[in-house]
């Protein structure tokens, strides 16, 4: 059965290599809503400056984009998955099972995750512990884990206003959610002592997993759409707080008031210096088998990470991307078509 599957994948690759250029001459990418505006800027500039059609760029979430990338090789599969979180081993395993043997990992720069409310609302100075105590299913009280009793932000922290807790956070298919889970919920769980208690009661693996359990009483709301949906929810709920990408916030400062995290104001400068604690690299993943087959694919990825586009003075930085200090190394990797190695 396995050999038959490999033979089918090989046959698909041969057929694709022979005829895909005639069948599809437009680059196709999908994935992260955070990377979407950057990829759109590059795609439009690429279409204007190169003798290739403007690439198709779609959203859908980081996980969904990687899933589509790993569906197989051929004209009916995408070329690039945009992602605001790093690819998982499970993705790589799925890719290999479907005949996608080599993937190029391209880091385009950095972004921060910010916590913002209506521009006319009060100021907040958060810590990860505040967010854990606001949204977690169980929190520490008098040395024990109890069902979360907090109703207002003042219950979480007496320095906060007594407004009802309502948070719009990224849904689980978004790469932003993974960063939120690790750098906010897990960090807050540890800071409050809840992680130690969970591990003592459930064991290390289940205890750490329990830190991500969220209350189900409507206080924490998953948003499966992009940041524009989160913004519209805030517009309808003036006391709510939403989770956004830094670049989206910086393009909507007339509508949003941003909070500090651990005393640091989120900005391109504080992310670039490593001072803002809730930041992450942004990637796209390229199906190497499509290089040299889909017209313009190599040129597009080189253009994406060029100094003119992704450098500190380029249009992506102007939109909000924090330029990668190791961009030259990425450019060399792309030029040499180096596939990613094992995950570390």
N, C-alpha and C positions, 0 to 999 in steps of 0.2 A: 504493500500500500504506500509506504513512504517513498520507495523508488519511483513509483508511478506518479506520485505528487511532484517529486523533483523533476521528472521528465516533462510533466505538464508545464511547470514553471520555466524550465529551460526552453521549451518550444514557444511559450508565450514571449520570452525575451527575444528569441531569434526573429519571430514574426514582428514584434514591436520594432526591433532595430532595423529591420528591412523596410518597414512601411509607415512608421509612426509620423515621420516628418511630413509626409503627404497628407496624413489623416488629421494631424493636429500641429499647428505651428504657433500656438499661443501658450505661454507658460501659465501653469495653474498652481495656485497656492491657497491654503486654508489654515485656520487655527485661531490663535490667540487674539482676543479683542484688544489687548494692550498693544500688541505688535501691529495690529491692523492699520492704524493711521500711518505708522512709519512705512510699512510695506506699500501702502497706497501712494504715498508721496514718491517713493522710489519708482514704483510701477509707472506712474504718470510721467515722471521725468525720463524714464527709460524709453517709453513710447514716443516721446517728443524728440529724443536725441539719438536714437538708434534706428536702424532699418529693420526693426522687428515689431510685431504687434504689441500693444500695451498688455502686459500680463494681467491675468484675472486674479484678484485677491479677494478671498472670502473669509468670514469670521467663523464662529461656531465653538470657540473654546480651544485651549491648548491640547487637552486630551483628545478631543474629537479630531483635531487636525493631525495629530500623531497617528491616531487610529486609521484615518484615511490614507496617510502616507504608507502605512504598513499593509494595505489591502493587496498589494502585489506590484508587479512591473508591467507597464503597458500604457497605451494611449488613453485608456479609460480610468487611469489612476493619476493622482496629483503628483507634482514634481517636488513641492516644497511644503513643509509643515511649519507654520509660525508658532512659537511657544514662549510663554512667559515663565515657564518652569523647565527644569532640565528633563530630558527624556528619561524614562524609567526602563529598567531591565526587562520588565514585562512587555514594553513596547518593542524593544529590540528582539525579544524572543518571538513575538508575533510577526515582526518583519521577516525574520529568517525563515519562519515556518511558511510564509507566503512568497518566498523567493527573493525578498529584498535583502541582499547580502551585505551591501556596503552603504553607509550613511555618512554624510558629511555634517558635522556639527559646527555651525557658524554663530559665534557670539557677536551681536551687533552693538552692544553697549549695556547700560544699566538704567534702572528705573526704581522709584521708591513707591511704597504703598502708603497712602495717606488716609487720615480719618477726618472727614469734613462734614459740616452741618450748614444750615442756611446762613447766608452771609449776615443776616440781621440777628442771628442767635448769639448766645453766650460763648465765651472762650473756654476751651478745655485744654488742660495739660495732663495728658494720659501717661500711664505706664502699662506694660503688658498685664500686670496684676489687676489693674482696673478693668480691662476688657475681659479677663478671665472671670472676675467676680461678677461682672454684669451678665455674661452670656452662658457660662458653664452650667451644666445640669446639676452638678454638685460642687459645693464650695466648703471651705473650712470655717467652722464656727465653734469656738470653745474647745479646740483641739480635735474635733470630729468632722467627718464629712457629712453634710446635710443637703437636702434638696435646696436649691437656690431660693432664698427668700426675698432677694432684692427687687424692689419695684421701681425705684427711682435712682438716678445717678447719685443723689445725695446719700442713698443707702450704701452705695458702693464706696463713695469717698465724700466725707462731709464738706470738702472744699468745692464740690460740684453743686450746680443748681438742682433743686428738687423737681426735675422734670422726668416724666416717665421714660424708662429705658425702651428704646426702639432702634434697632440697628439693621441696616441693609448690608449684607455681606455677600461676597461672590459665592455662587453655587459651586458644587463640588467638581464640575467639569472644567472650571477655570483654573489656569495656572496660578492666578492670584490667590486662590483659596489655599493652595498648598503652602505658599509663603505666609499667609495669615495664620494658618494652623501652627506652623513651626515657630515663627518668630514672634507671634503674639500669644496664641492660646497655650502652646507648650511652655513658652518662657514664663507666662503668667502663672501657669499651673505649678511650675517649679518654684517661683518666687513666693507664692502663698503657702507653700508647704503641702499643697494638695497632692502633688506628684509622689512625694515620699510616702504619704498615707495610702494612696492608691496602690503603689508598688508593694507596700507591706501587706495589704489586704488581698491583692489579686496576683501578685507576681510581677516581674519586671515588664514583660511584653504586654500583658493585659492592662497593667497599671498605667503604662505610658499611653496606651491607646485610649484609656478612660479619660485622659486629660482633654481629648477632643470632643467628648460628649457635650452637646449643646442642649439647652432647655427647649422645650417644645410647646411653650405656652403663647407663642406668637410674638415674643420679644425679639427673637433672632429670626430674620427673614432672609432666605437664600434668594439671590438674584441670578437667574440663568442667562439673562441678556447681557448687553454691554453696559458701559458706564452711563450712557445716555438714559437707560432705563432706571438706573439707580438715582440719577439726577431728577428724573421725573417723579420718582417716589418721594424724594425729599421735598420737591415742590408741593406735593400733596400732603406731606406730613412734616410741618415746619420744625417740630421738635426732634425729628429723627436724626441719626448720624449714619453716614454711609462710608463705605470703603472704596477708594478710587486709586487709580494709578496717578503718580505725580504729574505726568505730562497732561493728563486730562484735567486735573485740578488747575494747573498753571494756565490752561486755556479757558478756564471758567471761574476766574477769581472774582468776577462781578456777581457771581451767584453763590459762591461757597466760601465758608470760613474754615480754615484748616487748623487742626490741633497740633500741639507739639507731642512728641513721644520721647520719654525719658529726658525731657528738657530741651530737646533739639527740634528746631524748626525744619520741616522738610523742604529741601530746595536742591537744585542741580548741584550747588556747591557742597552742601553737607553730604549728599550722596557720593559725589566724586571723592571727597576726602575720607569717606568711610565713617563719618560721624553719625549720620542718621541710621538708627538701628534696624529699620524695616525696609531694606532695599534688596534688589535681586537682579541678576543678569537676565538679559533677554536674548533669545536664540531664534534661528530658524534651522531646519533640518532638510538636507537635500538628498534626494534619491540619486546616488552616483550613476546608476545604470542609465539614467535619462540624460546625462551629460553627453554631448556630441550627437544626440538624437533629436531632442526637442530644440529647435532653432533658438539661439539666443540665451539658453539657460546659463551657460558659463559666463557669458558677457553680463547677464543680469546680476548674478551673485557677486561678481567682481565689482560691478557698479555700486551695488548695495553697500559694500564695505569700503568703498573708496574714500579717500580723504575728503573729496568734494561732497559726498553725501553724508557719511557717518563721522567725519572728523569734527573737532570742536567748533569750527566755523561753518559747518554745513547746515542744510535745511532740517535735518533730523534733530540736531542739537537746538536749533531755533524753535522747534516744536516742543522740545522738552526732554529728548534723549540725553543721558549723560554719556559722553563719549568714552569709549573704552581706552584706557591708557596703553593697552597691549594690542591696539588695532593693527599695527604693522605686522605682528605675528599672525593675526587672523588673515590678513591680506596675502601673506606668503603661503599659508595653508590652503587658501582658496585657489591661488595660482597653480599650486602643485597638485590640487585635487586630492588632498590627503583625507582618507576616511577616518572617522573617530575610532579610538581604541576602546579597550574595556572600560566600563564605568568604575570610578574609584570612590 
